[in-house]
């Protein structure tokens, strides 16, 4: 069987079902929220193109970023259609494609590929018409939002006309940007699955192929406690009745209890099975593989991990240390920043939802330590779990 024969074309119905599954605000029947999202994503698409024009030589990752923005616009357009009981299929069939025949997939729904028969999923130079087409896309989206504000969308014909116009201009813009909407839709689905998976499947530990004595311990108990020394508060760590690591202070002008931050590294180790910092602390560097030892367990990897912890802490302080953040609700922008931060290292394979688990478990333990000033941490890498209990 060839690759072409194995490929199942993405259809309007299959994509709409996936988008609906990940509508985190589906319980809220308000149309305003998703309209704002659609308008915002169109703005983000325009902004991405503007950046390319402004920084022609230095704009790295433009094609990937634009494809992602097209996928995000498509997601919100599909969600608006679903909220208004107007199938995405109807919008796609309402578009004037200059007599191009629309093809259907196995589910009988229109395929994305048939909307753009001349576009290949490859990078290309945007046409000179793209800028004006994107402005038209913004204008059509603005009309939709304005009609909603004026209570004009109760008329089904007006709604269908507005959404079909947006879909039509979106296809034209994708053609001019040399972006396949099918590819954008597939990437959007992968992004959605990585953030809000239907089934949370654990991958093997990152060091599963390492020598047993060089693997992170699959279970471990570490005690963390605060003690005053010569009038200053320090945080100590103890494992198997031995002090490990350095005693820590906040290293900040204003006290913020960051001296307990090793709990974040312990959470990364427990949930992501990744932490160059903890691996070094426990003397579990993978010396048998010189390249792995140098890159994945080396000084630069440790600095990147410390940078991730600091980046997250900056946002956490503004959000009450994530005390009220539910699973699935942590900022997606933050998770994407983290993944860009660790690109090129083994942990880049960790999906956003797993990063969220590590962050929320780490901050639950951090809040406990902040309140009680001491605690006994239990790491379980098999269960991908970090828990904390009282330390007498």
N, C-alpha and C positions, 0 to 999 in steps of 0.2 A: 504494500500500500504506500502510495506517495504522500509527501507532506501535504500537497494540495487536497488529496482525497481525505486525509485525516482532519483537515481544518473544517470546523463547523461554523458557518457564517453567523455573526452576531445579528440578531433580529430586534425589531422594536419591542416585541413582546418579552423576549428573554431579558433585555436590558431593563425595561420598565419594571419587571418583577424584582430584579436585583436592586434597583434604586429604591423601590417601595420597601423592601426588606430592611434597608439601612436608614430609613427616615426616622431619625432619633426623636423627632417631635410629632410623630404621626397621631399621638393622642390629642394633640392640639389641632382642632379643625380650622384654625385661623389661616386664611390665605396670605395675610400680610407678611408673616415670617418668611415664607418661601419666596415671595415676591421680592422682598428685600435681599434675600440670598441670591436670587437670579440677577438682580440689578447689580449687586456687589461683585459677582463673579464676572459679569460682562465688563465691569470697570477694571477688574484685575487683568482680564485678557487685553484690554486696551493699554493698560499700564505696562504689561510685559512687552508688547510691541514697541511702545514708546521708549523703553529702556534700550532695546536693541538699536533703535534709530539714534539714540543719544550716545551710546557706547558701542559703536559698530565693531570695533576691533577687540574690545575686552569682554563682550557679553558672552560668557561661557554657559553652555547648557541651554541655549535659547530654544532649540527645537524641542527638547524634552519638556521645558517649562511651558511652552505654548501648547503642546499636545495635552499637558495636564490641565491647563486652563480651559481648553475646549471641552475636555471631559467634565470639568466641574460645571460649566455652563449647561452642558447636556443633562447632567444629573438634576440640576434645579429646574430645567425646563420640563423634564420628565415628571418631577415631583409636583410642579404646578399643574401639569396636565392631569396627574392622578388625583390631586386634591379637588379638581373641578370636574371629575368624572369624564374627562375627554382623553381617550387613549392616545398614547404617543404614536401608535400606528396611524390614527386618523390624521395627525399633524403631518406625518411623513407622506401619506398618500395625497394630502392636500397641496403639496408643494409642486409648483410648475417647473419641471425639469426638462423643458423643451423636447417633449416627446420621447424622453428616455424611458425604456421599459423597466418597471420596478420588479425585482425578483423577490421570491419568498423563500424562507428557510423551511426546515422540517416542521416547525410549528405553524406554518401557513402565514406567518407574519413577514412584513417587509424587511429585507436585509439592509444593513447600513451600506454595504459595498455597492448596492445598486443605486444609491443616492449619488455616488461619486465614481462613476465607472472609469474616469480618466485619471484619478488620483492614486498614486502608489504610496505606500507607507515608507517614504524615504525623505531625508532632509532636502529642502529646496530653497531657492531664493524667493521670498515673498514677492508677488507682483506689485506693481506700482498702484494698483487699484485697492489693495488691502486696507490702506488707511481710511479711505472714504467708505468702504464697505463696513468696517468696524464702527465707524461713526453712525452709519445707518442702523447697525445692530443695536447700538446704544439708544438711538432715537426710537426704534420700534419697541424696545424694552421699556423705555420711558413712557411711551403711549399706553402700554399695558398697565404700568403702575399708576399713571394718571387716571385711567379709566376705573381702576379699582378704587382710588381715592374719591372719585365722583360717583361711585355706586352704579357704574354702567356695565359691570361684568355679569350682572344677573341675566343679561340677554345672551343666550347661547351662541347666536350667530356672531356677535361682537367678540366674544371670548375666543371662539374658534378662529376668527379672522386674525385677531391679534397674535395668537400663539403660532398659527401657521406662518404668518409673516416673519416672526422671529426665527422659526425653524428654517425658512427659505433663505434668509440672510445669513444665518449661521452656516448653512451648507456652502453658500457662495464664499463666505470668509474662509472656511476651511479649505476650499479649492484654491483660493488665492494664496493661502499660507502654506500650501502643499502639506496639509495635515489630513490624514485619513480619519474620519469620524469613527470608523470601526475600530481602528487602533486606539484612538482616544477613549472610546467606550470600554474596550478591553482593559486598558491601563487603569481606567477609573474603577472598574470592577475589582481589579487586583488590589488597588489602593483601599477600596472599601473592605475587601476581605481581610487585608492586613490590619485594618483598624477595628472593624466590627465583624469578626468572623462568625459564620453560622455554627462552626464547630471549632473549639480551641484545641488544636493538636500540638502537643509538645514535641519539638525536635530533639534529637539526642544532644547530650551535653557537648559543648564545644571542644572539650578536651578528651572526648571518649576514646580517641585513638592513641592518647599519650600513655606513657608507662604509668602503671598504677601509683607508684610513689610520687609521680609528678602531676597527678590529677588533683584538682581541688577536692577536699574531703566531702563525701556525699552527705554526711551528717556531722555537725559540730556545735558545740556550745561555747559561747564567749560571754564573759561578764564585763560589763562596762559600768564604771562608777566614778563619781567625782570626789576629789579629796583636796583639802586645803594644805598647801605647802608654803611655808614662809609668808603667810598672809595672802597667797594667791590661789585661786581655784584651778585645778588641773583635772583632766579626764584621763583615766587609766583603763587599760584593757587587760583582761586576764583569761588565759586558756589553759585548762588542766593544771591549775594552781601556779602557772608561770605568767609573769607579766610579759606582754608582747607589745611591740611598737613603742613609739615615743609618747610621753605624756603631752597632752595637747591643751592649748588655750584657743581663744577665738581668733587671734591674730587680726583683730579689727579694733578701730577706735571706739566703736560703740558695741557693747556686749550684745550678742545675738545667739549665744549657745552653739555656734558652729563647731565648738570643740567636741560636740557629740557626732560630728558628721561622718565618722567612719561607719556609722550604721547604714549610710547610703551605699558604701562600697560593699558591705556585707549583704545588702539587699540585691545588688547587682550580681554578686557571686551566687546567692541562693536562687534567684529567679532566672537570670540570664545565663548562668554558669560562666560568667565573665567578670573578671576584676583583676587587672594587672597589679593593682595596689594590694589586694588581699593575697594574691598569689605570691607576691614578694614578701609580704609580712609573714606568711606561713611557710616560706621557703619551698614553694611548690612550682618554681619556674621550670619550664620544659627544656632543660639543659640537653636532653638527648637529641633534640632537633635544633641545631644551631640557628637556623633561619627563624624558626618560631620563637626561640629564646630572645633573639635580637629584636624582632619586629613586634610580635604579639605580646611578649612579656617584658619588653624593654622600657627604658626611661621615657621615651616619647609616648608610648601607649599609656604609661602611668599619668603623664601630664594631661593627655587627652581625657582620661577618666576623671581626673581632678577638675578639669575644665567643664566637663558635663555636669558634675555635681554642683559646681559653682553657678553655672548657667541656670540650672533648675532651681537652686536655692534663691536666686534673685527673684524669680517669679513666685515661688512658694511664699516668701515673706509678705507679698502683697495679697495673697489669697489664704491667709490664716493657716499656712502650712498644709494646704489641701485638706483641711479637716472636713469640709462639706462637699468634697468632690467625689461623686459616685463613679464607679467603673463605667467606662465608655464615655465619660464627660470631660476627661482631661484635655486641655487645649491640643488640638491636632497640629496647630502651627508649632507648638513647643516640641511635639514628638517628631515633626519633620526636621526641625532645627537640629535635634539630637542625632538623627540619622545622618544628616549631612556632616555633622561634627565627627562621627565615627567612621565615615566612608573610608574604605580601604583596609579596614581591620575586620577580624573575624566576626565581631559582634554586629556588623552591618546586616547580617542575615537575620537578626532578631526582628520580628514584626513589631509594628507600633503598639499593638495591644499588649505584648509581653513587656515592652518598656513601661507601659502604663502600670502594669502589675508591679514591676520592680520599684517604680517611683512611689506608688501609693503604699506598698508594704513598708518601704523604707521610711516614709514620712509618718506612718502610724507608729512605728517604733521610736522615731525621733521625738514625736509629741509626747510619748510615754516617758522617755528619758528627760525631756524638758520639765515635765511635771514632777517626776519622782527622783531625778538626779542619779538614778542607778537602775540597772535591770540585767536580767539574764536572757541573752539572745540564743535562739535555737535555729540553726541553719539546716534545711532539708532540701538538698539539690534534686533529690529524686521526685519530691512533690512540688518543687519550685516554690518553696514557702519559707518566709522568715517570720518568726513569732517571738514574742517577748513576754516575760513574766517577772514578777517581783524578785529582787535580789536582797536577801536579808542583810 
